[in-house]
Amino acid sequence: MVKFLVKTRVGQFLIMGIFFTIIGFILDPFGGLYSQFSFYLAILFLGFFAAKKAIVETIYSHSPNVDLLMILAALGACVINYESEGAVLLLIFAGSEALEAYATNKSNSAISELMAHVPSVAQVLKENGEVVEVPTEVLQVGDIVVVSKGAQLPIDGYADRKTQINEAALTGESLPAEKEEGDEVFSGTFNEGNSFHLKVNKTSDQTVFSNIIRMVEEAQNRPSKISKFIDRIESRYVIAVLIAVPLFIMTLYYFNDLTFQEAFYRGMVLLTVASPCALVASATPATLSAISNGAKNGVLVKGGAAMEALNTMDILYSDKTGTLTFGDFQVLDHKVQEDIISEVVYMEQQSNHPIANAIVKAFEDVDFGGVDFSEPVEEVAGSGVRKGDIKVGKPGAFEGYLDKKNYLNKIAEGNTTIFVAKGNEIVGYLSLSDQIRHEAVAAVSGFQKEGIQVVLLTGDNEKVALKVAKEVKVNDYVANCSPEDKINYILESQGNGKVVGMIGDGINDAPALANADIGIAMGSGSSVAMESADVVIVKNDLAKLLYSYQLSSRLNRIIKQNVIFSVSVIVMLIFLNLLGYLDLPIGVVFHEGSTILVILNGLRLLHQEKKGSLQNDR
């Protein structure tokens, strides 16, 4: 905090204001113009940014704010020779503004921390064999980047040989991932294997990390519902106070036999204590702190509304592949004609689905000699791929196809089965297996303890769905789901008054994520899924989502505490002032003190806490 005050203009003006306020009180017993001048200087420094904000917003947006009330109250105090009270009022107000700026700055630091994961320069291999250092932002698709052993990858691309990549920054997995020739590697990760050449496949503004950074920036500009509500009523409330204070002064002067100075003094007290400073600060600092906390823990929540809504979830629908399972498939068995297997592998090369990647990896030595590359490959989301009269996909996509060799019986084995058809006949199959994420089991159990129903929606067959459902212990499951089916289940639950969350990672999940009340994407998933989602789990750990749910619960409790406390203080101080029991110094201390307490209460969410500790804040 001290570093923030010294390095920012807001902090520097606050320090100068504190200095002149102290000098003013030191000189005050001696009287004279020096003490008065010190307080005027303090008011100048402490009220500078508040006055600037009050004038700019009032003129350009035609909406007066609490800053205007504070400036008028301080100027009013000066008019009746209470410069010290005006200085103290702005001192505490400027202090609360600095605290709020500190919360915003801490939230912004989440972006800086993410950007620190990516090198700013890259070693590019030129055609003449020369290696040149260039900024990452000038890299183009197709450039060859040299990645040394132990170096951090500056850009996304494909490795030209086998290596080991530590992807902890993205996936949370501490063990390095084995990468084969042609596998995609990502910026911000570390090369723990031998040096290799990386063929750039995305520009610096399209990488996984750049998308994450952009989403964090966008999240900070999306206020929560309660913040938007407070913003809407703020200007109306300020106008009401500006009308009420003159009426209050005239009432005291004409009907209560008070002198004008006494009535004006009471009016300045009312102007101070009626200001909704604490109420305005009830939500935003807490929400920014929660978003920053989530970012530090590997969960990006796109704005305050999403962070607030996470706690209201009644049912969580989940995809299987890459979500409850690793999505790291292995081909266990297959039976496909030799003249067709090359076509299958070529078609799957055009897809980024985990099953497609597994098939390509299993048949990496296939001969493409007889493949017609001019014929387009069509990817059917949630179904498979098609090229001419050859179709590769999940069993549900082959209803009505001829099955002369009873390949459909392979579904009964409980593995993920992919069929291959030529014309209207199924001519082969591939059987694959996947592994359950152990952290997913614990997370599902945690959500169920919170009263949230967890349902598996998968495009896989009944046997596979049942096997995964039993291992993960979800409440229910639905097999053979198309993207449209997932949307229909979400809409049906919403029609029954449920707040629905949906978690997935693929292109086929994007429509469901967009339709859910809370869309949740895995960080290793498709960019389309991440764009459609409200929440992104950067490190592919469902336990992080449970942590964010608990963080959302705590955020909502803190906002409610802040609102109740701030309104109670305002009502109490106004009541005491109406009875004549409140003077300006006490009103300033209690009113602005409540603002500082509200902000500090919200800043508690900045601190990273151990798993489960959030549940204790009841």
PLY file of the C-alpha trace (Angstrom):
ply
format ascii 1.0
element vertex 618
property float x
property float y
property float z
element edge 617
property int vertex1
property int vertex2
end_header
0.00 0.00 0.00
2.83 2.42 0.87
4.49 1.70 -2.48
1.17 2.40 -4.23
0.80 5.77 -2.43
4.34 6.89 -3.25
4.23 5.90 -6.94
0.74 7.10 -7.94
-0.49 10.67 -8.39
-3.54 9.92 -6.22
-1.27 8.68 -3.44
1.14 11.59 -3.75
-1.67 14.16 -3.45
-3.02 12.26 -0.42
0.40 12.38 1.25
0.69 16.13 0.61
-2.81 16.65 1.97
-1.98 14.70 5.13
1.19 16.77 5.57
-0.59 20.14 5.35
-3.46 18.91 7.56
-0.97 17.98 10.28
0.83 21.33 9.90
-2.53 23.08 10.17
-3.37 21.35 13.46
0.14 22.08 14.83
-0.30 25.79 14.07
-3.99 25.92 15.06
-3.41 26.67 18.81
-1.46 29.77 17.80
-4.25 31.02 15.53
-3.55 33.33 12.62
-3.46 32.98 8.87
-0.71 30.32 8.76
-2.94 27.62 10.20
-5.83 28.65 7.95
-3.55 28.68 4.90
-2.25 25.16 5.71
-5.81 23.81 5.87
-6.62 25.49 2.55
-3.59 23.82 0.97
-4.67 20.48 2.46
-8.16 20.93 0.99
-6.62 21.80 -2.39
-4.52 18.61 -2.53
-7.10 16.30 -0.94
-10.00 17.57 -3.01
-8.26 17.89 -6.38
-9.26 14.53 -7.89
-12.71 14.54 -6.28
-13.40 18.04 -7.66
-12.13 17.02 -11.10
-14.35 13.93 -11.14
-17.35 15.88 -9.82
-17.04 18.61 -12.47
-16.32 16.28 -15.40
-19.14 13.81 -14.65
-21.66 16.52 -13.81
-20.97 18.46 -17.03
-20.43 15.65 -19.53
-22.72 12.90 -18.23
-25.25 15.19 -16.52
-25.12 12.96 -13.43
-23.90 14.47 -10.14
-22.07 12.07 -7.84
-20.92 11.72 -4.23
-17.68 13.58 -5.03
-19.75 16.71 -5.67
-21.39 16.39 -2.23
-18.02 16.04 -0.52
-16.54 19.06 -2.29
-19.59 21.21 -1.47
-19.48 20.08 2.16
-15.78 21.00 2.45
-16.33 24.39 0.77
-19.33 25.01 3.02
-17.18 24.29 6.08
-14.65 26.85 4.84
-17.41 29.47 4.39
-18.25 29.31 8.12
-14.58 29.15 9.18
-14.43 25.39 9.84
-11.45 24.80 7.57
-10.03 22.06 9.83
-13.27 20.02 9.60
-13.29 20.49 5.81
-9.70 19.26 5.60
-10.43 16.21 7.77
-13.54 15.44 5.72
-11.57 15.43 2.47
-8.64 13.64 4.12
-10.75 10.63 5.05
-12.68 10.79 1.76
-9.44 10.93 -0.27
-8.12 8.05 1.83
-11.15 5.93 0.96
-10.76 6.86 -2.73
-7.09 5.82 -2.56
-8.11 2.48 -1.05
-10.57 1.92 -3.89
-7.88 2.83 -6.42
-5.57 0.39 -4.66
-8.17 -2.39 -5.10
-8.43 -1.57 -8.81
-4.66 -1.52 -9.12
-4.39 -4.94 -7.45
-6.96 -6.28 -9.88
-4.99 -4.78 -12.79
-1.86 -6.48 -11.46
-3.50 -9.80 -12.35
-2.98 -8.78 -15.99
0.65 -7.84 -15.34
1.27 -11.19 -13.67
-0.24 -13.00 -16.65
1.77 -10.94 -19.13
4.93 -11.79 -17.21
4.35 -15.41 -18.26
5.13 -14.59 -21.89
8.59 -13.50 -23.17
8.64 -10.20 -25.06
11.23 -11.39 -27.60
11.79 -14.51 -29.72
14.77 -16.10 -31.49
13.76 -16.40 -35.16
15.58 -18.71 -37.59
16.03 -17.06 -40.99
16.33 -18.90 -44.33
20.09 -18.26 -44.42
20.50 -20.02 -41.06
20.96 -16.80 -39.08
19.13 -16.53 -35.72
17.70 -13.05 -35.08
16.05 -11.72 -31.92
12.73 -10.00 -32.67
9.75 -8.77 -30.58
7.02 -11.40 -30.27
4.39 -9.01 -31.63
6.07 -9.00 -35.08
6.05 -12.79 -35.44
3.97 -14.11 -38.34
2.32 -17.47 -38.98
4.92 -19.77 -40.54
7.96 -18.18 -38.86
10.44 -20.63 -37.29
11.38 -19.86 -33.68
14.34 -21.50 -31.91
13.40 -22.69 -28.41
16.37 -23.62 -26.23
16.35 -26.15 -23.39
14.87 -24.48 -20.29
13.55 -21.51 -22.29
10.05 -20.11 -22.08
8.00 -20.33 -25.27
7.24 -16.86 -26.70
4.40 -17.86 -29.07
2.01 -20.70 -29.94
3.07 -23.15 -32.63
4.04 -26.69 -33.62
7.14 -28.52 -32.38
9.42 -30.03 -35.04
10.62 -32.88 -32.81
9.92 -34.77 -29.62
10.35 -32.74 -26.43
8.97 -32.18 -22.92
6.96 -29.05 -22.10
6.08 -27.86 -18.61
2.52 -26.53 -19.01
1.90 -25.76 -15.31
1.15 -22.11 -16.11
-1.79 -23.21 -18.28
-2.95 -26.57 -16.97
-1.68 -26.67 -13.37
-0.03 -30.03 -14.09
3.45 -30.03 -12.53
4.78 -32.97 -14.58
6.02 -31.99 -18.06
3.87 -33.06 -21.00
5.40 -35.28 -23.68
5.22 -33.57 -27.06
5.73 -35.38 -30.35
6.68 -33.91 -33.70
3.77 -31.79 -34.97
2.14 -31.36 -31.53
0.95 -27.87 -30.63
2.83 -26.03 -27.88
1.81 -22.78 -26.18
3.36 -19.46 -25.20
4.19 -19.03 -21.53
5.11 -22.71 -21.05
8.68 -23.98 -20.51
10.78 -26.34 -22.61
12.23 -28.98 -20.29
13.39 -31.24 -23.13
15.99 -30.70 -25.81
16.01 -27.57 -27.94
13.61 -27.58 -30.89
12.22 -25.38 -33.64
8.70 -24.04 -33.28
6.61 -23.26 -36.35
4.38 -20.29 -35.46
0.66 -21.00 -35.98
-0.82 -17.89 -34.29
0.15 -14.26 -34.04
0.88 -12.83 -30.58
-2.63 -11.38 -30.25
-4.23 -14.78 -30.93
-2.35 -16.97 -28.46
-3.96 -18.67 -25.47
-2.29 -16.23 -23.07
-3.24 -13.14 -25.08
-6.87 -14.29 -25.06
-6.69 -14.77 -21.29
-5.21 -11.30 -20.76
-7.89 -9.72 -22.94
-10.63 -11.52 -21.03
-9.28 -10.28 -17.68
-9.25 -6.71 -19.02
-12.83 -7.06 -20.23
-13.92 -8.57 -16.91
-12.84 -5.47 -15.01
-15.16 -3.30 -17.11
-18.25 -5.44 -16.56
-19.92 -4.33 -13.30
-22.04 -6.57 -11.13
-25.82 -6.18 -10.99
-25.73 -4.50 -7.61
-22.98 -2.13 -8.79
-25.09 -1.12 -11.79
-28.11 -0.63 -9.51
-26.11 1.59 -7.13
-24.73 3.58 -10.08
-28.29 4.14 -11.36
-29.61 5.52 -8.07
-26.47 7.49 -7.14
-27.20 10.58 -9.25
-30.87 10.69 -8.21
-29.90 10.36 -4.56
-27.30 13.15 -4.88
-29.89 15.46 -6.49
-32.31 14.68 -3.65
-29.64 15.59 -1.08
-28.77 18.82 -2.91
-32.46 19.81 -2.74
-32.98 18.65 0.85
-29.99 20.48 2.37
-31.08 24.06 1.45
-34.63 23.26 2.58
-33.23 21.90 5.85
-31.14 25.07 6.40
-34.13 27.36 5.70
-36.36 25.33 8.01
-33.86 25.60 10.87
-33.31 29.34 10.23
-36.95 30.42 9.85
-38.78 27.99 12.14
-36.25 26.85 14.81
-34.84 30.23 15.82
-31.27 29.29 14.89
-28.79 31.83 13.55
-27.90 31.50 9.89
-24.42 30.27 10.79
-25.86 27.59 13.12
-28.42 26.50 10.51
-25.80 26.48 7.76
-23.46 24.43 9.99
-26.20 21.81 10.58
-26.84 21.82 6.84
-23.18 21.06 6.14
-23.36 18.19 8.63
-26.41 16.83 6.78
-24.67 17.25 3.43
-21.73 15.23 4.77
-23.53 12.39 6.55
-26.26 11.95 3.89
-23.66 11.33 1.19
-23.79 7.65 0.05
-19.99 7.23 -0.07
-19.97 3.90 1.77
-22.95 2.59 -0.21
-21.26 3.44 -3.53
-18.12 1.62 -2.35
-20.04 -1.44 -1.13
-19.73 -3.55 -4.27
-17.02 -2.46 -6.72
-13.85 -2.88 -4.58
-15.10 -6.24 -3.28
-15.98 -7.46 -6.80
-12.64 -6.38 -8.27
-10.87 -8.09 -5.36
-12.79 -11.32 -5.98
-12.01 -11.27 -9.72
-8.32 -10.66 -8.94
-8.32 -13.50 -6.40
-9.89 -15.83 -8.97
-7.31 -14.86 -11.61
-4.46 -15.62 -9.20
-6.01 -19.03 -8.57
-6.41 -19.93 -12.23
-10.05 -18.95 -12.83
-11.01 -16.00 -15.03
-14.47 -14.62 -14.30
-15.66 -12.23 -17.00
-17.05 -9.45 -14.87
-18.84 -8.77 -11.61
-22.22 -10.04 -12.83
-20.75 -13.48 -13.57
-18.91 -13.56 -10.22
-22.12 -12.69 -8.38
-24.24 -15.18 -10.38
-21.90 -18.13 -9.81
-23.23 -18.53 -6.28
-26.84 -18.68 -7.46
-26.33 -21.83 -9.57
-28.86 -24.65 -8.99
-27.71 -27.20 -11.56
-24.37 -27.74 -13.31
-24.36 -29.54 -16.65
-20.97 -30.90 -17.66
-19.44 -32.19 -20.85
-17.26 -35.31 -20.53
-14.21 -35.14 -22.77
-11.58 -32.70 -21.54
-13.78 -31.71 -18.61
-14.46 -34.70 -16.37
-11.83 -36.66 -18.28
-8.38 -35.65 -19.51
-9.36 -35.84 -23.17
-6.09 -37.71 -23.76
-7.43 -40.64 -25.79
-5.55 -43.74 -26.88
-6.60 -46.03 -29.71
-7.04 -49.50 -28.14
-8.45 -51.37 -31.09
-9.47 -50.72 -34.68
-10.68 -52.39 -37.81
-10.62 -50.19 -40.90
-9.71 -51.15 -44.46
-6.15 -50.15 -45.41
-7.28 -48.09 -48.37
-9.59 -46.06 -46.11
-7.41 -45.59 -43.00
-5.28 -42.99 -44.81
-8.45 -41.08 -45.69
-9.58 -41.26 -42.03
-6.26 -39.92 -40.71
-6.19 -37.12 -43.29
-9.75 -36.12 -42.37
-8.99 -36.14 -38.64
-5.96 -33.90 -39.23
-8.43 -31.15 -40.11
-10.03 -31.33 -36.65
-8.70 -30.23 -33.24
-10.92 -32.60 -31.23
-9.02 -34.81 -28.71
-10.33 -37.96 -30.40
-9.08 -36.70 -33.77
-5.67 -35.95 -32.27
-5.49 -39.46 -30.81
-6.31 -41.07 -34.16
-3.71 -38.97 -35.98
-1.10 -39.83 -33.35
-1.89 -43.58 -33.53
-1.42 -43.67 -37.31
1.33 -41.08 -37.75
3.22 -43.30 -40.23
0.28 -43.78 -42.60
0.88 -43.33 -46.35
-1.25 -40.56 -47.92
-0.36 -41.60 -51.45
-3.94 -42.38 -52.53
-5.64 -39.45 -50.77
-7.38 -36.78 -52.85
-6.29 -33.52 -51.12
-8.41 -31.34 -53.39
-11.68 -32.66 -51.93
-12.83 -30.55 -48.94
-13.19 -31.96 -45.42
-16.29 -30.85 -43.52
-16.35 -30.93 -39.71
-19.83 -31.49 -38.27
-19.79 -30.11 -34.70
-20.74 -32.77 -32.16
-20.91 -35.47 -34.82
-17.68 -36.07 -36.76
-16.05 -35.28 -40.10
-17.02 -35.95 -43.69
-15.12 -36.02 -46.99
-17.05 -36.96 -50.08
-18.83 -40.26 -49.37
-16.58 -41.10 -46.39
-17.84 -40.21 -42.92
-16.09 -40.62 -39.55
-17.92 -39.96 -36.28
-19.73 -41.10 -33.16
-22.28 -43.95 -33.28
-25.29 -41.63 -33.05
-24.39 -40.13 -36.42
-24.87 -43.46 -38.26
-28.55 -44.21 -37.73
-29.96 -45.90 -40.84
-26.54 -46.93 -42.16
-25.97 -50.55 -43.24
-23.88 -52.63 -40.81
-23.09 -55.87 -42.60
-20.31 -56.89 -40.19
-22.12 -55.90 -36.96
-19.63 -53.17 -36.03
-22.35 -51.54 -33.90
-21.84 -54.31 -31.32
-18.52 -52.68 -30.42
-20.46 -50.02 -28.47
-21.24 -52.61 -25.78
-17.58 -52.76 -24.71
-17.82 -49.47 -22.77
-15.05 -47.63 -24.62
-15.41 -44.57 -26.85
-16.15 -45.96 -30.30
-15.80 -44.13 -33.61
-17.30 -45.54 -36.79
-16.18 -45.15 -40.39
-18.71 -45.28 -43.22
-18.37 -45.26 -47.00
-21.54 -44.42 -48.84
-24.40 -45.73 -46.71
-22.45 -48.61 -45.14
-20.35 -48.77 -41.96
-16.99 -50.21 -43.01
-14.92 -50.02 -39.82
-14.45 -48.77 -36.28
-11.86 -47.39 -33.87
-12.10 -48.04 -30.11
-10.50 -45.46 -27.76
-10.16 -44.95 -24.02
-9.89 -41.86 -21.82
-8.95 -41.27 -18.17
-11.03 -39.66 -15.41
-9.69 -36.48 -13.79
-9.37 -37.32 -10.09
-9.88 -33.68 -9.09
-13.20 -33.77 -10.98
-14.50 -36.44 -8.60
-13.73 -34.27 -5.57
-15.18 -31.16 -7.23
-18.44 -32.91 -8.14
-18.77 -34.09 -4.55
-18.09 -30.54 -3.32
-20.79 -29.05 -5.54
-23.27 -31.68 -4.42
-22.56 -30.82 -0.77
-23.39 -27.22 -1.66
-26.79 -28.41 -2.92
-25.98 -28.18 -6.64
-27.12 -30.97 -8.93
-24.39 -32.15 -11.34
-25.49 -33.77 -14.61
-23.25 -35.25 -17.32
-24.20 -34.41 -20.93
-22.05 -36.32 -23.40
-22.11 -37.15 -27.06
-20.58 -40.52 -26.23
-22.52 -43.78 -26.15
-24.57 -45.13 -23.24
-21.92 -47.55 -21.96
-19.18 -44.92 -21.80
-21.52 -42.35 -20.23
-22.62 -44.84 -17.55
-19.01 -45.78 -16.79
-17.92 -42.15 -16.35
-21.07 -41.23 -14.40
-20.40 -44.03 -11.89
-16.74 -43.09 -11.45
-17.37 -39.37 -11.04
-20.64 -39.96 -9.10
-22.73 -37.31 -10.86
-26.43 -37.03 -10.03
-27.52 -38.04 -13.52
-26.23 -38.44 -17.08
-27.48 -38.24 -20.65
-25.66 -40.08 -23.47
-25.63 -39.51 -27.25
-26.19 -35.74 -26.84
-25.92 -33.48 -29.85
-25.17 -29.76 -29.39
-28.88 -29.09 -29.88
-29.77 -31.65 -27.18
-27.51 -29.89 -24.68
-29.19 -26.56 -25.41
-32.63 -28.15 -24.98
-31.73 -29.57 -21.55
-30.44 -26.15 -20.48
-33.57 -24.36 -21.71
-35.81 -26.94 -20.04
-34.09 -26.43 -16.67
-34.28 -22.65 -17.07
-37.97 -23.01 -17.84
-38.35 -24.75 -14.49
-36.87 -21.73 -12.73
-33.35 -23.16 -12.28
-30.14 -21.14 -12.58
-28.09 -23.28 -14.95
-24.32 -23.62 -15.28
-22.70 -25.44 -18.21
-19.07 -26.50 -18.41
-17.34 -27.67 -21.58
-14.29 -27.22 -23.76
-15.13 -27.93 -27.38
-16.57 -26.08 -30.34
-19.69 -28.22 -29.99
-20.14 -26.95 -26.41
-20.06 -23.24 -27.37
-23.83 -22.93 -28.11
-24.69 -24.54 -24.77
-22.22 -22.30 -22.92
-23.78 -19.23 -24.54
-27.32 -20.31 -23.58
-26.53 -21.23 -19.97
-26.92 -18.65 -17.20
-23.27 -19.30 -16.36
-21.07 -20.72 -19.13
-17.80 -22.26 -17.95
-14.96 -23.20 -20.33
-11.79 -25.19 -19.76
-8.63 -23.19 -20.54
-7.25 -25.90 -22.81
-10.44 -25.92 -24.86
-11.34 -24.19 -28.11
-11.17 -20.39 -28.42
-14.85 -20.43 -29.43
-15.78 -22.10 -26.13
-13.73 -19.57 -24.15
-15.35 -16.67 -26.00
-18.84 -18.05 -25.29
-18.19 -18.65 -21.58
-18.59 -16.37 -18.57
-15.92 -18.26 -16.61
-12.67 -19.80 -17.88
-10.78 -22.40 -15.80
-7.24 -21.67 -16.95
-5.60 -24.67 -15.30
-8.21 -27.31 -16.24
-8.92 -28.13 -12.59
-12.59 -28.36 -11.57
-11.53 -27.86 -7.96
-10.70 -24.29 -9.01
-14.32 -23.84 -10.10
-15.53 -25.03 -6.70
-13.13 -22.51 -5.12
-14.64 -19.76 -7.30
-18.15 -20.82 -6.30
-17.16 -20.43 -2.65
-15.46 -17.13 -3.49
-18.71 -15.96 -5.10
-20.61 -16.94 -1.92
-18.23 -14.90 0.16
-18.44 -11.94 -2.24
-22.23 -11.86 -2.00
-22.08 -12.04 1.81
-19.57 -9.19 1.97
-21.61 -7.00 -0.39
-24.73 -7.58 1.73
-22.78 -6.77 4.89
-21.46 -3.58 3.30
-24.85 -2.41 2.03
-26.61 -3.04 5.35
-23.80 -1.41 7.34
-23.47 1.66 5.09
-27.22 2.34 4.96
-27.51 1.88 8.73
-24.71 4.39 9.37
-26.26 6.98 7.02
-29.71 6.63 8.61
-28.30 6.82 12.14
-26.17 9.91 11.43
-29.03 11.73 9.66
-31.33 10.98 12.60
-28.77 12.28 15.14
-28.26 15.43 13.07
-32.01 16.08 12.89
-32.12 15.89 16.69
-29.15 18.26 16.93
-26.83 15.75 18.63
-24.18 15.56 15.90
-21.42 18.01 15.12
-19.33 18.11 11.93
-16.10 16.46 13.21
-17.95 13.45 14.65
-20.13 13.20 11.55
-17.04 13.26 9.31
-15.26 10.57 11.34
-18.22 8.18 11.48
-19.40 8.76 7.92
-16.05 8.57 6.16
-14.84 5.93 8.62
-17.73 3.71 7.51
-16.59 4.15 3.89
-13.07 3.03 4.76
-14.39 0.02 6.72
-16.58 -1.01 3.77
-13.65 -0.85 1.35
-11.35 -2.73 3.74
-14.02 -5.40 4.14
-14.07 -5.84 0.36
-10.28 -5.88 0.11
-10.22 -9.05 2.25
-11.10 -10.93 -0.93
-7.75 -9.98 -2.47
-5.87 -12.43 -0.32
-5.30 -15.93 -1.63
-6.71 -18.52 0.72
-6.30 -22.25 1.11
-8.84 -24.61 -0.36
-11.87 -24.87 1.88
-11.07 -21.81 3.98
-13.70 -19.76 2.18
-16.40 -21.91 3.71
-15.54 -20.64 7.18
-16.65 -17.04 6.52
-20.28 -17.51 7.51
0 1
1 2
2 3
3 4
4 5
5 6
6 7
7 8
8 9
9 10
10 11
11 12
12 13
13 14
14 15
15 16
16 17
17 18
18 19
19 20
20 21
21 22
22 23
23 24
24 25
25 26
26 27
27 28
28 29
29 30
30 31
31 32
32 33
33 34
34 35
35 36
36 37
37 38
38 39
39 40
40 41
41 42
42 43
43 44
44 45
45 46
46 47
47 48
48 49
49 50
50 51
51 52
52 53
53 54
54 55
55 56
56 57
57 58
58 59
59 60
60 61
61 62
62 63
63 64
64 65
65 66
66 67
67 68
68 69
69 70
70 71
71 72
72 73
73 74
74 75
75 76
76 77
77 78
78 79
79 80
80 81
81 82
82 83
83 84
84 85
85 86
86 87
87 88
88 89
89 90
90 91
91 92
92 93
93 94
94 95
95 96
96 97
97 98
98 99
99 100
100 101
101 102
102 103
103 104
104 105
105 106
106 107
107 108
108 109
109 110
110 111
111 112
112 113
113 114
114 115
115 116
116 117
117 118
118 119
119 120
120 121
121 122
122 123
123 124
124 125
125 126
126 127
127 128
128 129
129 130
130 131
131 132
132 133
133 134
134 135
135 136
136 137
137 138
138 139
139 140
140 141
141 142
142 143
143 144
144 145
145 146
146 147
147 148
148 149
149 150
150 151
151 152
152 153
153 154
154 155
155 156
156 157
157 158
158 159
159 160
160 161
161 162
162 163
163 164
164 165
165 166
166 167
167 168
168 169
169 170
170 171
171 172
172 173
173 174
174 175
175 176
176 177
177 178
178 179
179 180
180 181
181 182
182 183
183 184
184 185
185 186
186 187
187 188
188 189
189 190
190 191
191 192
192 193
193 194
194 195
195 196
196 197
197 198
198 199
199 200
200 201
201 202
202 203
203 204
204 205
205 206
206 207
207 208
208 209
209 210
210 211
211 212
212 213
213 214
214 215
215 216
216 217
217 218
218 219
219 220
220 221
221 222
222 223
223 224
224 225
225 226
226 227
227 228
228 229
229 230
230 231
231 232
232 233
233 234
234 235
235 236
236 237
237 238
238 239
239 240
240 241
241 242
242 243
243 244
244 245
245 246
246 247
247 248
248 249
249 250
250 251
251 252
252 253
253 254
254 255
255 256
256 257
257 258
258 259
259 260
260 261
261 262
262 263
263 264
264 265
265 266
266 267
267 268
268 269
269 270
270 271
271 272
272 273
273 274
274 275
275 276
276 277
277 278
278 279
279 280
280 281
281 282
282 283
283 284
284 285
285 286
286 287
287 288
288 289
289 290
290 291
291 292
292 293
293 294
294 295
295 296
296 297
297 298
298 299
299 300
300 301
301 302
302 303
303 304
304 305
305 306
306 307
307 308
308 309
309 310
310 311
311 312
312 313
313 314
314 315
315 316
316 317
317 318
318 319
319 320
320 321
321 322
322 323
323 324
324 325
325 326
326 327
327 328
328 329
329 330
330 331
331 332
332 333
333 334
334 335
335 336
336 337
337 338
338 339
339 340
340 341
341 342
342 343
343 344
344 345
345 346
346 347
347 348
348 349
349 350
350 351
351 352
352 353
353 354
354 355
355 356
356 357
357 358
358 359
359 360
360 361
361 362
362 363
363 364
364 365
365 366
366 367
367 368
368 369
369 370
370 371
371 372
372 373
373 374
374 375
375 376
376 377
377 378
378 379
379 380
380 381
381 382
382 383
383 384
384 385
385 386
386 387
387 388
388 389
389 390
390 391
391 392
392 393
393 394
394 395
395 396
396 397
397 398
398 399
399 400
400 401
401 402
402 403
403 404
404 405
405 406
406 407
407 408
408 409
409 410
410 411
411 412
412 413
413 414
414 415
415 416
416 417
417 418
418 419
419 420
420 421
421 422
422 423
423 424
424 425
425 426
426 427
427 428
428 429
429 430
430 431
431 432
432 433
433 434
434 435
435 436
436 437
437 438
438 439
439 440
440 441
441 442
442 443
443 444
444 445
445 446
446 447
447 448
448 449
449 450
450 451
451 452
452 453
453 454
454 455
455 456
456 457
457 458
458 459
459 460
460 461
461 462
462 463
463 464
464 465
465 466
466 467
467 468
468 469
469 470
470 471
471 472
472 473
473 474
474 475
475 476
476 477
477 478
478 479
479 480
480 481
481 482
482 483
483 484
484 485
485 486
486 487
487 488
488 489
489 490
490 491
491 492
492 493
493 494
494 495
495 496
496 497
497 498
498 499
499 500
500 501
501 502
502 503
503 504
504 505
505 506
506 507
507 508
508 509
509 510
510 511
511 512
512 513
513 514
514 515
515 516
516 517
517 518
518 519
519 520
520 521
521 522
522 523
523 524
524 525
525 526
526 527
527 528
528 529
529 530
530 531
531 532
532 533
533 534
534 535
535 536
536 537
537 538
538 539
539 540
540 541
541 542
542 543
543 544
544 545
545 546
546 547
547 548
548 549
549 550
550 551
551 552
552 553
553 554
554 555
555 556
556 557
557 558
558 559
559 560
560 561
561 562
562 563
563 564
564 565
565 566
566 567
567 568
568 569
569 570
570 571
571 572
572 573
573 574
574 575
575 576
576 577
577 578
578 579
579 580
580 581
581 582
582 583
583 584
584 585
585 586
586 587
587 588
588 589
589 590
590 591
591 592
592 593
593 594
594 595
595 596
596 597
597 598
598 599
599 600
600 601
601 602
602 603
603 604
604 605
605 606
606 607
607 608
608 609
609 610
610 611
611 612
612 613
613 614
614 615
615 616
616 617
